[in-house]
């Protein structure tokens, strides 16, 4: 049985402890402690948030695709994790994927011009509307990934980023895009004295100044090595006014031109 003195001492100790704890919560160094402002919810937009960047190149933002009009061609860029697209072993497979995409539904989506570099592809495409553009690029991307992965015996992610698209809404914009795509090999140092890039649609382009309305491959079939010569042209003829006629108001293109950027 506890004595009254022991019970009183324990009760007094508990009271003192509670008082000290209350004082520590309300007073720090003789001043009232301020409440710490906490966010109303977890996460949110802030500097440094999100998944760390895997490459130094700025990624394409995950936003809804803009509206598209059939009369405006689009410059599409596909960036791949595979870096051998331009090799003599892989390029025919890439070109075959473009050929198949053009034969799938040409009235809705078509690739008019292209340029294949080591780890990316530049395309100038036409599409009937926004849905046709999105589905067309998606279908081409699936064909490209499946065929190249099967050829190389690889698995996993094929594209390094979302595809980037830029609408070409004036004759000057279309001409600049044509030069950028057809002469892109000079930007990356793949020319090695060559006049045309055989890993692009340049051999089938009929509007070079030097060839007077004739495609280079029609005048000189040896432009393409036998190993790279397809049975049929992989591209199709442009249907929009800007890509077929309008851009010529800014002057025809020379085979010696270089991309401006």
Long-range contacts (C-beta under 8 A, 24 or more apart in sequence): 55-160, 57-161, 59-161, 59-162, 60-161, 60-162, 60-163, 60-164, 62-162, 65-130, 65-133, 65-134, 65-165, 66-130, 66-167, 67-130, 68-127, 68-129, 68-130, 68-133, 68-167, 69-129, 69-167, 70-126, 70-127, 70-128, 70-129, 70-240, 71-240, 71-241, 71-242, 72-167, 72-168, 72-169, 72-240, 72-242, 73-112, 73-124, 73-125, 73-126, 73-167, 73-168, 73-174, 73-177, 73-238, 73-240, 73-242, 73-243, 74-124, 74-125, 74-126, 74-127, 74-133, 74-165, 74-166, 74-167, 74-168, 75-122, 75-123, 75-124, 75-165, 75-166, 75-168, 75-177, 75-180, 75-181, 76-122, 76-123, 76-124, 76-125, 76-137, 76-163, 76-164, 76-165, 77-120, 77-121, 77-122, 77-123, 77-163, 77-164, 77-165, 78-120, 78-121, 78-123, 78-137, 78-141, 78-144, 78-159, 78-163, 79-119, 79-120, 79-159, 79-160, 79-161, 79-163, 79-164, 80-119, 80-120, 80-121, 80-158, 80-159, 80-160, 81-119, 81-156, 81-157, 81-158, 81-159, 81-160, 82-119, 82-148, 82-152, 82-154, 82-158, 83-118, 83-119, 84-118, 84-152, 85-116, 85-117, 85-118, 85-119, 85-120, 85-121, 85-148, 86-116, 86-117, 86-118, 86-190, 86-199, 88-227, 88-228, 89-151, 90-148, 90-151, 90-152, 91-116, 91-199, 91-228, 92-227, 92-228, 92-230, 93-147, 93-148, 93-151, 94-121, 94-144, 94-147, 94-148, 95-230, 95-234, 96-147, 96-230, 96-234, 97-140, 97-143, 97-144, 97-147, 97-148, 98-123, 98-140, 98-234, 98-235, 99-230, 99-232, 99-234, 100-143, 101-136, 101-139, 101-140, 101-143, 102-234, 102-235, 102-236, 104-139, 105-132, 105-136, 106-236, 108-132, 108-135, 108-136, 109-133, 109-135, 109-136, 109-137, 109-139, 110-136, 110-236, 110-239, 111-140, 111-234, 111-235, 111-236, 112-201, 112-235, 112-236, 112-237, 112-238, 112-243, 113-178, 113-181, 113-182, 113-200, 113-201, 113-205, 113-235, 114-181, 114-200, 114-201, 114-234, 114-235, 115-181, 115-182, 115-184, 115-185, 115-197, 115-199, 115-200, 115-201, 115-202, 116-199, 116-200, 117-184, 117-185, 117-188, 117-190, 118-188, 119-160, 122-180, 122-181, 122-184, 123-181, 124-168, 124-177, 124-178, 124-181, 124-243, 126-238, 126-239, 126-240, 126-243, 133-165, 137-163, 137-165, 168-242, 168-243, 169-242, 170-242, 171-242, 171-246, 171-247, 171-248, 171-249, 171-250, 172-247, 172-250, 174-242, 174-243, 174-246, 174-247, 175-247, 175-250, 175-251, 175-253, 176-260, 178-247, 178-253, 179-253, 179-257, 179-258, 179-259, 179-260, 180-259, 180-260, 180-261, 182-253, 183-257, 183-258, 183-259, 184-259, 186-258, 186-259, 187-258, 187-259, 195-255, 195-256, 196-223, 196-255, 198-223, 198-224, 198-225, 198-228, 199-228, 201-234, 201-235, 202-255, 204-233, 204-234, 204-235, 205-253, 207-248, 207-252, 207-253, 208-252, 208-253, 208-254, 208-255, 209-252, 209-253, 209-254, 209-255, 210-254, 210-255, 216-255
